[in-house]
Amino acid sequence: MDEQTKRRLRHIRDATEVNMRHKQDLARNSVERHERARVQIKSEVMENKNINYCKHMKWLN
């Protein structure tokens, strides 16, 4: 293989690794964001003193 082909393949390999890392980061951030949202919703519902949501939403217990 000539030098130009080697550089091209090296660049493709490095770009693929970066893209995979970026994809994994996005997936992890999405999961973390959903978990934080679930905790936030639960805390807002539990702090509401006017309505007893625990009777209607079994997942709060």
N, C-alpha and C positions, 0 to 999 in steps of 0.2 A: 504494500500500500504506500502511496505517496504521502508526503507530509500534509498536504491540503485535506485529503480524505481523513487522515488521522485526527486533525483538528476539528473537522466537521463532526465526526463521530463522537469525539470527546465532548464537544459542545452539546450535542443531542443528549448524551448520557447525563451531563450535568443539569441540563434544562429539565429532563424527565425527573430527576431526583428532587429538584426544587419544586416542580409542579406537584409531585406526590406529597412532599412535606406541607405545601400550602393547602392541599386538599384535606390532609389529616388535621391541620390546624383549624380549618373552617368547620369541619365536622365536630371537633372537640369543643370549639367555641359555641357552636349551635347547641350542643347538649348542655353545656354549662349555663348558657343563657336561658334555656327552657327550665332548667332546675331552679335558677334564681327567680324566674317569673312565677313558678309554682309556689315557691316559698313566700314570695311577696303577696300573691293572691290569698294564700292560706292565712297569713298574718293579718291582712286587711279584713278578711271575713271574720276571723276570730275576735278582732277588736271591736266589731260592730256590736254595740250593746242593745240596740233597738230590736233586732231580729235574732232569734235563736236558730242559726243555720245548722247547728249540729244535729238537730232533729231531722232535717231534710237531707243533709249531705253526710253520708256515713264515712266518706273518705277523710273527713276532718279529724276523726277520732284517732 
